[in-house]
Amino acid sequence: MSRARAALTDIVAGLFRLTPAPAPRWPLALQAAVAMVAPIAVFTVLGAPELGYRAAAGAFVIIHASALPPAERARVLPFIGAGLLAAAALGVACAHVPALSLAGLVVVALLAAATMYGLALGAPGPLFFVLIYGLSGQIASAMDAAQSLTYLGTLALGIGFAYLLALTPLLWRSVRRVSARPLRHLLPRPVLTGVAGTMFLRAAVVTIVGTAIGAAVDPQRTYWVVGAALGVVGVAVGRRVAVARGLHRMLGTVAGAGVFLLIAPWGVEGLWLAAVLGLLQFVVELLVVRNYGLALVFITPLVLLLTGAATGELGTAFVGERIVDTLVGGALGAASGFLHRPGHGAVVTPPR
């Protein structure tokens, strides 16, 4: 009992603790912010801000494989981008048939989890493949085939622009001199044993259970439940970590929803919305490795604003549903931590 009380005390204290970042985060934060701001700004000036909101989702590619050296990221990120675009395309293809949409969600989540964990590509794990699948399905549900293709083309532009931003460190000769491992070493055949196997098992369990819950309540909300659960699973192994991340996810999302409710009534759009999203993205990347709960205070309004703008439903009526979905997903993710052996702790990191 005393050990459990000490663990709980440490978990609660972690809500207010900033851990040191393993490396300077501002370069990645700046890249991610520009990848978010620039497409919205350009398309707003061209008179089509809705295309900018959709292209801005391509910024998600830039936060993957961030622990790798720039030269190695340059080799890996095209595959991440292709995977995100494929997830979006499947979301579009399944958008008009609820049963297919739910099946596609499971397929995307399991394939992304097997790839990210099997290749030890590190944070953020399979989360954004699920989010972009769900967002794409939500956008395409109100479109015809031609409009859906335009959306996918716009997203591809956003992904391509974000990739170019990820290459900017290579402008420095000292960075280019660092040799990169061959692609066959960076992306070998996925191996789902040991830690990677446990993480995949957790992802599979929360995906299947979360999809079943979502299907019973509201199929359109399912990807929020599964996404929240996968966010808690993350790339860290261990029971205590799972409970801590679940608590961070739930409390951080509630606080972040409050921030969203403060911003949304101002009716920000176009260039102002671009600036707000860029600022939120910058802060998120600075904080996410230091305090997950605090980062979620900024992640939540970022995702709600971007999703609402991209789907043309930028309002506050759905906030309560998103909080409930996150609480359910957070609880699932935390509970999945008990699939680990007691005392088992490690982190899935990129291969070296």
C-alpha positions as CSV (number, residue, x, y, z in Angstrom):
1,M,0.0,0.0,0.0
2,S,2.8,2.4,0.8
3,R,4.5,1.7,-2.6
4,A,1.2,2.4,-4.3
5,R,0.7,5.6,-2.4
6,A,4.3,6.7,-3.2
7,A,3.7,6.0,-6.9
8,L,0.4,7.9,-7.0
9,T,2.1,10.8,-5.2
10,D,4.9,10.8,-7.8
11,I,2.4,10.7,-10.7
12,V,0.4,13.7,-9.3
13,A,3.6,15.6,-8.7
14,G,4.6,14.9,-12.3
15,L,1.6,17.1,-13.4
16,F,3.6,20.1,-12.2
17,R,7.1,19.1,-13.0
18,L,9.1,20.1,-16.1
19,T,11.7,17.5,-17.0
20,P,14.8,18.5,-19.0
21,A,14.5,18.2,-22.8
22,P,17.0,15.6,-24.2
23,A,18.0,18.2,-26.8
24,P,17.2,21.7,-27.9
25,R,13.6,21.8,-29.2
26,W,13.3,25.2,-30.7
27,P,14.6,24.3,-34.2
28,L,11.9,21.5,-34.5
29,A,9.3,23.8,-32.9
30,L,10.1,26.6,-35.4
31,Q,9.9,24.2,-38.4
32,A,6.5,22.8,-37.2
33,A,5.1,26.3,-36.6
34,V,6.2,27.5,-40.1
35,A,4.8,24.3,-41.7
36,M,1.4,25.2,-40.0
37,V,1.4,28.9,-40.7
38,A,2.7,29.2,-44.3
39,P,0.0,27.2,-46.1
40,I,-2.8,29.0,-44.4
41,A,-1.2,32.4,-45.0
42,V,-0.6,31.7,-48.7
43,F,-4.0,30.3,-49.5
44,T,-5.7,33.0,-47.5
45,V,-3.9,35.6,-49.6
46,L,-5.1,33.7,-52.7
47,G,-8.6,33.8,-51.4
48,A,-9.0,30.2,-50.5
49,P,-8.3,29.9,-46.8
50,E,-10.1,26.6,-46.4
51,L,-7.5,25.0,-48.7
52,G,-4.8,26.4,-46.4
53,Y,-6.4,24.8,-43.3
54,R,-6.4,21.4,-45.0
55,A,-2.8,21.8,-46.3
56,A,-1.7,22.8,-42.8
57,A,-2.4,19.2,-41.6
58,G,0.7,18.2,-43.6
59,A,2.7,19.9,-40.8
60,F,2.2,16.7,-38.8
61,V,4.9,14.9,-40.8
62,I,7.6,17.2,-39.5
63,I,7.3,16.0,-35.9
64,H,8.1,12.4,-36.7
65,A,11.5,10.8,-36.3
66,S,12.8,14.0,-34.6
67,A,15.5,12.1,-32.7
68,L,17.3,11.2,-35.9
69,P,20.1,13.4,-37.4
70,P,18.8,15.7,-40.2
71,A,20.4,13.6,-43.0
72,E,18.7,10.5,-41.7
73,R,15.4,12.3,-41.3
74,A,15.7,13.3,-44.9
75,R,15.6,9.6,-45.8
76,V,12.9,8.5,-43.4
77,L,10.3,11.4,-43.6
78,P,9.2,10.7,-47.2
79,F,8.0,7.3,-46.0
80,I,6.2,8.9,-43.1
81,G,4.6,11.4,-45.4
82,A,3.5,8.7,-47.8
83,G,2.0,6.8,-44.9
84,L,0.1,9.9,-43.7
85,L,-1.2,10.5,-47.2
86,A,-2.2,6.9,-47.6
87,A,-4.1,7.1,-44.3
88,A,-5.9,10.2,-45.6
89,A,-6.8,8.5,-48.9
90,L,-8.2,5.6,-47.1
91,G,-10.2,7.9,-44.9
92,V,-11.6,9.6,-48.0
93,A,-12.4,6.3,-49.6
94,C,-14.3,5.0,-46.6
95,A,-16.0,8.2,-45.6
96,H,-19.5,7.6,-46.9
97,V,-19.9,4.1,-45.4
98,P,-19.8,4.0,-41.6
99,A,-18.9,0.3,-41.4
100,L,-16.1,0.7,-43.8
101,S,-14.9,3.8,-42.0
102,L,-14.7,1.9,-38.7
103,A,-12.9,-1.0,-40.4
104,G,-10.5,1.4,-42.1
105,L,-9.7,3.0,-38.7
106,V,-8.6,-0.3,-37.3
107,V,-6.5,-1.1,-40.3
108,V,-4.7,2.3,-40.2
109,A,-4.1,2.1,-36.5
110,L,-2.7,-1.4,-36.5
111,L,-0.5,-0.8,-39.6
112,A,0.8,2.4,-38.2
113,A,1.5,0.8,-34.8
114,A,3.2,-2.2,-36.3
115,T,5.4,0.1,-38.4
116,M,6.2,2.8,-35.8
117,Y,6.9,0.3,-33.0
118,G,8.4,-2.4,-35.2
119,L,11.0,0.1,-36.7
120,A,11.4,1.9,-33.3
121,L,10.8,5.3,-35.0
122,G,10.0,6.9,-31.7
123,A,7.6,9.7,-30.9
124,P,4.8,10.4,-31.6
125,G,4.1,6.8,-32.5
126,P,1.0,5.9,-34.6
127,L,-1.2,8.7,-33.2
128,F,-1.2,11.1,-36.2
129,F,-1.9,8.4,-38.8
130,V,-5.2,7.9,-36.9
131,L,-5.9,11.6,-36.6
132,I,-5.4,12.3,-40.2
133,Y,-7.4,9.3,-41.2
134,G,-10.4,10.5,-39.1
135,L,-10.0,14.2,-40.2
136,S,-9.9,13.2,-43.8
137,G,-13.0,11.1,-43.5
138,Q,-14.8,13.9,-41.8
139,I,-13.8,16.4,-44.5
140,A,-14.7,14.0,-47.4
141,S,-18.1,13.1,-46.0
142,A,-19.4,16.4,-47.3
143,M,-17.6,16.3,-50.6
144,D,-17.9,14.7,-54.0
145,A,-15.2,12.7,-55.7
146,A,-13.6,15.6,-57.4
147,Q,-13.5,17.7,-54.3
148,S,-12.0,14.8,-52.3
149,L,-9.2,14.5,-54.8
150,T,-8.5,18.2,-54.5
151,Y,-8.4,17.8,-50.8
152,L,-5.8,15.0,-51.1
153,G,-3.7,17.1,-53.5
154,T,-3.8,20.0,-51.1
155,L,-2.7,17.8,-48.2
156,A,0.1,16.4,-50.3
157,L,1.3,19.9,-51.0
158,G,1.3,20.6,-47.2
159,I,3.3,17.4,-46.6
160,G,5.8,18.2,-49.3
161,F,6.3,21.7,-47.9
162,A,6.8,20.4,-44.4
163,Y,9.3,17.9,-45.7
164,L,11.3,20.7,-47.3
165,L,11.3,22.6,-44.0
166,A,12.7,19.5,-42.3
167,L,15.6,19.6,-44.8
168,T,16.7,23.2,-43.9
169,P,19.3,22.1,-41.3
170,L,21.2,20.5,-44.3
171,L,21.9,24.0,-45.6
172,W,24.7,24.1,-43.0
173,R,27.9,22.4,-44.2
174,S,28.7,21.0,-40.8
175,V,25.3,19.2,-40.7
176,R,25.8,17.8,-44.2
177,R,29.1,16.3,-43.2
178,V,27.5,14.0,-40.7
179,S,27.1,10.6,-42.5
180,A,23.7,9.0,-42.7
181,R,23.1,5.3,-42.4
182,P,21.7,3.5,-45.5
183,L,17.9,3.3,-45.8
184,R,18.0,-0.4,-45.3
185,H,19.4,0.1,-41.8
186,L,17.0,3.0,-41.0
187,L,13.9,1.1,-42.2
188,P,14.6,-2.6,-41.9
189,R,11.9,-5.2,-41.6
190,P,9.7,-4.4,-38.6
191,V,10.3,-6.6,-35.6
192,L,7.4,-6.9,-33.1
193,T,9.1,-8.7,-30.2
194,G,10.0,-7.6,-26.7
195,V,9.2,-4.0,-26.0
196,A,7.9,-3.3,-29.5
197,G,5.6,-6.3,-29.3
198,T,4.2,-5.1,-26.0
199,M,3.6,-1.6,-27.4
200,F,1.9,-3.1,-30.5
201,L,-0.3,-5.3,-28.3
202,R,-1.4,-2.2,-26.2
203,A,-2.1,-0.3,-29.4
204,A,-4.2,-3.1,-30.8
205,V,-6.2,-3.6,-27.7
206,V,-7.1,0.1,-27.3
207,T,-7.9,0.4,-31.0
208,I,-10.3,-2.6,-31.0
209,V,-12.0,-1.7,-27.7
210,G,-12.1,2.0,-28.6
211,T,-13.6,1.3,-32.0
212,A,-16.3,-1.0,-30.4
213,I,-17.2,1.8,-27.9
214,G,-17.3,4.4,-30.7
215,A,-19.4,2.3,-32.9
216,A,-22.0,1.8,-30.2
217,V,-22.1,5.6,-29.3
218,D,-21.3,7.5,-32.5
219,P,-19.1,6.2,-35.3
220,Q,-18.0,9.7,-36.4
221,R,-16.4,10.2,-33.0
222,T,-14.6,6.9,-32.9
223,Y,-11.2,8.2,-34.1
224,W,-11.1,10.7,-31.3
225,V,-11.5,7.9,-28.7
226,V,-8.8,5.8,-30.4
227,G,-6.5,8.7,-31.0
228,A,-6.7,9.7,-27.3
229,A,-5.9,6.1,-26.3
230,L,-3.0,5.9,-28.7
231,G,-1.7,9.2,-27.4
232,V,-1.5,7.8,-23.9
233,V,0.2,4.6,-25.2
234,G,2.8,6.8,-26.8
235,V,6.2,5.2,-27.0
236,A,6.9,4.7,-23.3
237,V,6.7,1.3,-21.6
238,G,5.5,0.7,-18.0
239,R,2.5,0.7,-15.8
240,R,3.3,3.9,-13.9
241,V,4.1,5.8,-17.1
242,A,0.8,4.6,-18.6
243,V,-1.3,5.8,-15.6
244,A,0.7,9.1,-15.6
245,R,0.2,9.7,-19.3
246,G,-3.5,8.9,-18.9
247,L,-3.9,11.4,-16.1
248,H,-2.0,14.0,-18.1
249,R,-4.1,13.4,-21.2
250,M,-7.4,13.7,-19.4
251,L,-6.6,16.8,-17.2
252,G,-4.6,18.5,-20.0
253,T,-7.4,18.0,-22.5
254,V,-10.0,19.5,-20.1
255,A,-7.8,22.5,-19.5
256,G,-7.1,22.8,-23.2
257,A,-10.8,22.7,-24.0
258,G,-11.1,25.7,-21.7
259,V,-8.4,27.5,-23.7
260,F,-10.3,26.7,-26.9
261,L,-13.5,28.1,-25.5
262,L,-11.7,31.3,-24.8
263,I,-10.3,31.6,-28.3
264,A,-13.2,30.3,-30.4
265,P,-15.7,33.1,-29.7
266,W,-13.3,35.7,-31.2
267,G,-14.0,34.2,-34.6
268,V,-10.3,34.1,-35.6
269,E,-9.8,33.0,-39.2
270,G,-7.4,33.5,-42.1
271,L,-4.1,35.1,-41.2
272,W,-5.1,35.6,-37.5
273,L,-5.9,31.9,-37.2
274,A,-2.6,31.0,-38.9
275,A,-0.8,33.0,-36.3
276,V,-2.7,31.4,-33.4
277,L,-2.1,27.9,-34.8
278,G,1.6,28.6,-35.4
279,L,2.1,29.9,-31.9
280,L,0.3,26.9,-30.4
281,Q,2.3,24.5,-32.5
282,F,5.6,26.2,-31.4
283,V,4.7,26.0,-27.7
284,V,3.5,22.4,-28.0
285,E,6.8,21.2,-29.5
286,L,8.8,23.0,-26.8
287,L,6.7,21.4,-24.0
288,V,5.7,17.9,-25.2
289,V,8.9,16.2,-24.0
290,R,9.0,18.2,-20.8
291,N,5.4,17.9,-19.5
292,Y,2.9,16.0,-21.5
293,G,-0.1,17.4,-19.6
294,L,1.0,21.0,-20.0
295,A,1.6,20.4,-23.7
296,L,-2.0,19.1,-24.0
297,V,-3.3,22.4,-22.7
298,F,-2.0,23.8,-26.1
299,I,-2.4,20.6,-28.2
300,T,-6.2,20.5,-27.6
301,P,-7.1,24.0,-28.9
302,L,-4.6,23.5,-31.7
303,V,-6.4,20.3,-32.9
304,L,-9.9,21.6,-32.3
305,L,-9.2,24.9,-34.2
306,L,-7.5,23.1,-37.1
307,T,-10.1,20.4,-37.3
308,G,-13.0,22.9,-37.1
309,A,-11.5,25.2,-39.7
310,A,-10.6,22.3,-42.1
311,T,-14.1,20.9,-41.9
312,G,-15.9,24.2,-41.9
313,E,-17.4,23.6,-38.5
314,L,-15.4,26.0,-36.3
315,G,-17.7,26.2,-33.3
316,T,-18.0,25.2,-29.7
317,A,-21.0,22.8,-29.7
318,F,-18.8,19.7,-30.0
319,V,-16.4,20.5,-27.2
320,G,-18.2,18.4,-24.6
321,E,-18.2,15.4,-26.9
322,R,-14.4,15.8,-27.4
323,I,-13.8,15.9,-23.7
324,V,-15.9,12.7,-23.1
325,D,-14.1,11.0,-26.0
326,T,-10.7,11.9,-24.5
327,L,-11.6,10.8,-21.0
328,V,-12.7,7.4,-22.4
329,G,-9.6,7.1,-24.6
330,G,-7.3,8.2,-21.8
331,A,-8.7,5.7,-19.5
332,L,-8.3,2.9,-22.1
333,G,-4.7,3.9,-22.7
334,A,-3.9,4.0,-19.0
335,A,-5.5,0.6,-18.4
336,S,-3.5,-0.9,-21.3
337,G,-0.4,-0.2,-19.3
338,F,-1.2,-3.2,-17.1
339,L,-0.4,-5.4,-20.0
340,H,3.3,-4.8,-19.1
341,R,5.0,-6.9,-16.5
342,P,5.3,-5.2,-13.0
343,G,8.4,-3.0,-13.0
344,H,8.9,-3.3,-16.7
345,G,10.0,0.1,-18.0
346,A,11.7,1.2,-21.2
347,V,11.2,3.6,-24.1
348,V,10.9,2.7,-27.7
349,T,13.6,4.9,-29.4
350,P,15.0,5.1,-32.9
351,P,17.7,2.6,-33.6
352,R,21.3,3.7,-33.4
